């Protein structure tokens, strides 16, 4: 079940970021093409994470490995044994039925701007300055949230909830029914407050090749 959801999430991620992906030796690889991360390998089954970690360790390019799992401690041990560095051991894979997602209005002094290219982009503005922003790509009936960010000077004002609400509203208009996202440790509280539920833990590691 996780594997299917991961594949669906990745299709939204590459659409949101304008990336491509492929299958290599039965493993899913996203072509990120950044100097510090040329490729990101995504495990769709944590039972083979040791074999996959060995491939990532041997890669000549800076490469990352993301592993959704219900056994994060076991995965961390296998990844480290293979020679990878665990960068983020405690992220979260999440989903939500979008039908009743909260959509709060921005607080006084803020305005919401929505654009499409065709990825949905939301910015919350204060005096023309971007206070918070995010992306959402709709692929079939799935909507994948990406790069949900709030500027430091504008935090703790509910702007993340405003961004998510506006993104989901637009995604539902496009036919999306299910939301998927990978959350950082700091983002989990926001998503839980909006009714998102945990699918699994998420372990992120990288090899030691410098870009």
KEDRENPA-603752 format. One record per residue (C-alpha): x, y, z; residue number from 1. Coordinates in Angstrom, 2 decimals. Layout:
<nodes>
+---------+---------+---------+------+
:      px :      py :      pz : resi :
+---------+---------+---------+------+
:       X :       Y :       Z :  NUM :
...
+---------+---------+---------+------+
</nodes>
This chain:
<nodes>
+---------+---------+---------+------+
:      px :      py :      pz : resi :
+---------+---------+---------+------+
:    0.00 :    0.00 :    0.00 :    1 :
:    2.77 :    2.46 :    0.85 :    2 :
:    4.51 :    1.72 :   -2.45 :    3 :
:    1.46 :    2.69 :   -4.49 :    4 :
:    0.99 :    5.91 :   -2.51 :    5 :
:    4.68 :    6.77 :   -2.87 :    6 :
:    4.50 :    6.38 :   -6.63 :    7 :
:    1.42 :    8.62 :   -6.71 :    8 :
:    3.15 :   11.21 :   -4.49 :    9 :
:    6.27 :   11.22 :   -6.70 :   10 :
:    4.20 :   11.95 :   -9.81 :   11 :
:    2.91 :   15.09 :   -8.12 :   12 :
:    6.36 :   16.10 :   -6.90 :   13 :
:    7.99 :   15.91 :  -10.32 :   14 :
:    5.06 :   17.81 :  -11.82 :   15 :
:    5.36 :   20.55 :   -9.17 :   16 :
:    9.12 :   20.91 :   -9.62 :   17 :
:    9.32 :   20.29 :  -13.37 :   18 :
:   11.49 :   17.19 :  -12.93 :   19 :
:   11.65 :   13.80 :  -14.63 :   20 :
:   12.01 :   10.29 :  -13.23 :   21 :
:   12.85 :    6.78 :  -14.35 :   22 :
:   13.16 :    3.21 :  -13.08 :   23 :
:   16.67 :    1.80 :  -12.69 :   24 :
:   17.14 :   -1.85 :  -11.77 :   25 :
:   13.58 :   -1.85 :  -10.47 :   26 :
:   14.05 :    1.25 :   -8.31 :   27 :
:   12.42 :    4.67 :   -8.71 :   28 :
:   14.84 :    7.55 :   -9.38 :   29 :
:   14.01 :   11.25 :   -9.67 :   30 :
:   16.39 :   13.39 :  -11.73 :   31 :
:   16.73 :   16.41 :   -9.44 :   32 :
:   19.74 :   17.87 :  -11.30 :   33 :
:   21.05 :   20.10 :   -8.52 :   34 :
:   24.72 :   20.36 :   -7.67 :   35 :
:   24.25 :   18.88 :   -4.18 :   36 :
:   21.60 :   16.35 :   -5.26 :   37 :
:   21.69 :   15.05 :   -8.80 :   38 :
:   19.39 :   12.11 :   -8.11 :   39 :
:   16.92 :   11.10 :   -5.43 :   40 :
:   16.17 :    7.40 :   -5.14 :   41 :
:   12.80 :    6.60 :   -3.59 :   42 :
:   12.13 :    3.28 :   -1.92 :   43 :
:    8.67 :    1.88 :   -2.66 :   44 :
:    9.35 :   -1.15 :   -0.44 :   45 :
:   11.55 :   -0.87 :    2.65 :   46 :
:   12.25 :   -4.63 :    2.53 :   47 :
:   14.94 :   -3.97 :   -0.09 :   48 :
:   16.39 :   -0.81 :    1.44 :   49 :
:   19.79 :   -2.40 :    2.11 :   50 :
:   20.27 :   -3.26 :   -1.57 :   51 :
:   19.06 :    0.17 :   -2.65 :   52 :
:   21.30 :    1.95 :   -0.15 :   53 :
:   24.30 :    0.08 :   -1.57 :   54 :
:   23.46 :    1.41 :   -5.04 :   55 :
:   23.19 :    4.97 :   -3.76 :   56 :
:   26.50 :    4.67 :   -1.87 :   57 :
:   28.23 :    3.55 :   -5.06 :   58 :
:   26.78 :    6.37 :   -7.20 :   59 :
:   29.32 :    8.76 :   -8.69 :   60 :
:   26.96 :   11.73 :   -8.36 :   61 :
:   25.58 :   13.40 :   -5.20 :   62 :
:   22.50 :   11.28 :   -4.51 :   63 :
:   19.81 :   11.05 :   -1.87 :   64 :
:   17.61 :    8.19 :   -0.70 :   65 :
:   14.10 :    8.59 :    0.71 :   66 :
:   12.49 :    5.63 :    2.48 :   67 :
:    8.86 :    5.70 :    3.67 :   68 :
:    8.63 :    3.02 :    6.36 :   69 :
:    6.82 :    1.77 :    9.45 :   70 :
:   10.17 :    0.70 :   10.93 :   71 :
:   12.38 :    3.82 :   10.88 :   72 :
:   14.97 :    2.58 :   13.38 :   73 :
:   15.55 :   -0.57 :   11.32 :   74 :
:   15.86 :    1.47 :    8.13 :   75 :
:   18.31 :    3.92 :    9.71 :   76 :
:   20.49 :    1.00 :   10.85 :   77 :
:   20.50 :   -0.56 :    7.37 :   78 :
:   21.23 :    2.74 :    5.66 :   79 :
:   24.11 :    3.57 :    7.97 :   80 :
:   25.51 :    0.05 :    7.65 :   81 :
:   25.59 :    0.55 :    3.88 :   82 :
:   27.62 :    3.77 :    4.29 :   83 :
:   25.02 :    6.47 :    3.77 :   84 :
:   24.61 :    9.50 :    6.03 :   85 :
:   21.14 :    9.91 :    7.50 :   86 :
:   20.24 :   13.56 :    7.01 :   87 :
:   16.63 :   13.53 :    8.21 :   88 :
:   15.56 :   10.47 :   10.22 :   89 :
:   12.15 :   11.66 :   11.36 :   90 :
:   10.11 :   13.12 :    8.51 :   91 :
:    6.53 :   12.02 :    7.78 :   92 :
:    4.53 :   10.82 :    4.76 :   93 :
:    0.95 :   12.18 :    5.06 :   94 :
:   -2.40 :   12.23 :    3.28 :   95 :
:   -5.88 :   13.73 :    3.59 :   96 :
:   -9.30 :   13.52 :    2.01 :   97 :
:   -9.64 :   17.02 :    0.57 :   98 :
:  -13.43 :   17.41 :    0.60 :   99 :
:  -13.66 :   19.23 :    3.95 :  100 :
:  -10.19 :   20.76 :    4.17 :  101 :
:  -10.09 :   24.00 :    6.20 :  102 :
:   -9.64 :   27.17 :    4.17 :  103 :
:   -9.07 :   30.06 :    6.61 :  104 :
:   -9.04 :   33.63 :    5.42 :  105 :
:   -5.79 :   35.61 :    5.70 :  106 :
:   -5.37 :   37.83 :    8.75 :  107 :
:   -5.72 :   41.59 :    8.43 :  108 :
:   -2.96 :   43.13 :    6.33 :  109 :
:   -2.41 :   40.05 :    4.16 :  110 :
:   -3.73 :   39.16 :    0.71 :  111 :
:   -3.79 :   35.83 :   -1.15 :  112 :
:   -2.59 :   35.58 :   -4.74 :  113 :
:   -3.22 :   32.44 :   -6.83 :  114 :
:   -1.61 :   31.60 :  -10.17 :  115 :
:   -1.24 :   28.54 :  -12.41 :  116 :
:    1.40 :   27.38 :  -14.87 :  117 :
:   -0.35 :   24.76 :  -14.71 :  118 :
:    0.98 :   23.99 :  -11.21 :  119 :
:   -1.10 :   25.82 :   -8.61 :  120 :
:    0.93 :   28.52 :   -6.87 :  121 :
:   -0.26 :   30.45 :   -3.84 :  122 :
:    1.42 :   33.47 :   -2.29 :  123 :
:    0.33 :   35.35 :    0.79 :  124 :
:    1.44 :   38.96 :    0.43 :  125 :
:    2.03 :   41.74 :    2.95 :  126 :
:    2.64 :   45.14 :    1.36 :  127 :
:    3.77 :   43.41 :   -1.82 :  128 :
:    6.23 :   41.19 :    0.03 :  129 :
:    5.86 :   37.40 :   -0.06 :  130 :
:    5.08 :   36.33 :    3.51 :  131 :
:    4.18 :   32.71 :    2.73 :  132 :
:    3.89 :   30.51 :   -0.34 :  133 :
:    3.38 :   27.00 :   -1.65 :  134 :
:    2.79 :   24.82 :   -4.69 :  135 :
:    0.34 :   22.03 :   -5.44 :  136 :
:    0.33 :   19.75 :   -8.47 :  137 :
:   -2.79 :   17.81 :   -9.43 :  138 :
:   -2.23 :   14.45 :  -11.12 :  139 :
:   -5.45 :   12.56 :  -11.68 :  140 :
:   -7.36 :   12.71 :   -8.39 :  141 :
:   -4.21 :   13.32 :   -6.31 :  142 :
:   -2.97 :   16.73 :   -5.17 :  143 :
:    0.63 :   16.92 :   -3.95 :  144 :
:    1.71 :   19.86 :   -1.78 :  145 :
:    5.26 :   21.11 :   -2.17 :  146 :
:    7.47 :   23.91 :   -0.81 :  147 :
:    5.06 :   25.22 :    1.81 :  148 :
:    7.05 :   28.06 :    3.34 :  149 :
:    6.50 :   31.03 :    5.63 :  150 :
:    9.03 :   33.85 :    5.91 :  151 :
:   10.56 :   34.08 :    9.37 :  152 :
:    9.13 :   37.54 :   10.12 :  153 :
:    5.60 :   36.31 :    9.39 :  154 :
:    5.46 :   33.04 :   11.30 :  155 :
:    2.92 :   32.11 :   14.00 :  156 :
:    0.13 :   34.00 :   12.23 :  157 :
:   -1.60 :   31.05 :   10.59 :  158 :
:   -0.27 :   31.80 :    7.13 :  159 :
:    0.70 :   28.18 :    6.47 :  160 :
:   -2.94 :   27.20 :    6.98 :  161 :
:   -4.03 :   29.98 :    4.63 :  162 :
:   -1.65 :   28.74 :    1.93 :  163 :
:   -2.76 :   25.13 :    2.30 :  164 :
:   -6.43 :   26.07 :    2.28 :  165 :
:   -6.09 :   28.10 :   -0.91 :  166 :
:   -4.05 :   25.37 :   -2.62 :  167 :
:   -6.57 :   22.68 :   -1.73 :  168 :
:   -9.52 :   24.81 :   -2.81 :  169 :
:   -8.00 :   25.19 :   -6.27 :  170 :
:   -6.98 :   21.51 :   -6.45 :  171 :
:  -10.51 :   20.36 :   -5.63 :  172 :
:  -11.79 :   22.53 :   -8.47 :  173 :
:   -9.42 :   20.56 :  -10.71 :  174 :
:  -10.92 :   17.26 :   -9.57 :  175 :
:   -8.50 :   16.28 :   -6.79 :  176 :
:   -9.92 :   14.22 :   -3.93 :  177 :
:   -6.78 :   13.04 :   -2.07 :  178 :
:   -3.86 :   15.09 :   -0.79 :  179 :
:   -0.35 :   13.64 :   -0.38 :  180 :
:    2.83 :   15.21 :    1.00 :  181 :
:    6.21 :   14.54 :    2.57 :  182 :
:    6.49 :   16.67 :    5.71 :  183 :
:    9.54 :   17.95 :    7.52 :  184 :
:    9.62 :   17.60 :   11.29 :  185 :
:    8.66 :   21.26 :   11.70 :  186 :
:    5.72 :   21.00 :    9.30 :  187 :
:    3.92 :   18.05 :   10.88 :  188 :
:    2.10 :   20.16 :   13.49 :  189 :
:    0.62 :   22.40 :   10.77 :  190 :
:   -0.64 :   19.50 :    8.69 :  191 :
:   -2.06 :   17.63 :   11.67 :  192 :
:   -3.95 :   20.74 :   12.71 :  193 :
:   -5.53 :   20.73 :    9.24 :  194 :
:   -6.60 :   17.10 :    9.50 :  195 :
:   -3.77 :   15.41 :    7.59 :  196 :
:   -2.95 :   11.88 :    8.76 :  197 :
:    0.31 :    9.98 :    8.92 :  198 :
:    0.83 :    7.23 :    6.35 :  199 :
:    4.29 :    6.30 :    7.54 :  200 :
:    7.57 :    7.60 :    8.84 :  201 :
:   10.11 :    8.87 :    6.31 :  202 :
:   13.89 :    8.50 :    6.49 :  203 :
:   16.09 :   10.62 :    4.20 :  204 :
:   19.79 :    9.91 :    3.65 :  205 :
:   22.56 :   10.94 :    1.26 :  206 :
:   25.83 :    9.63 :   -0.05 :  207 :
:   29.12 :   11.39 :    0.56 :  208 :
:   29.78 :   12.59 :   -2.98 :  209 :
:   30.17 :   16.36 :   -3.09 :  210 :
:   28.67 :   18.32 :   -5.94 :  211 :
+---------+---------+---------+------+
</nodes>
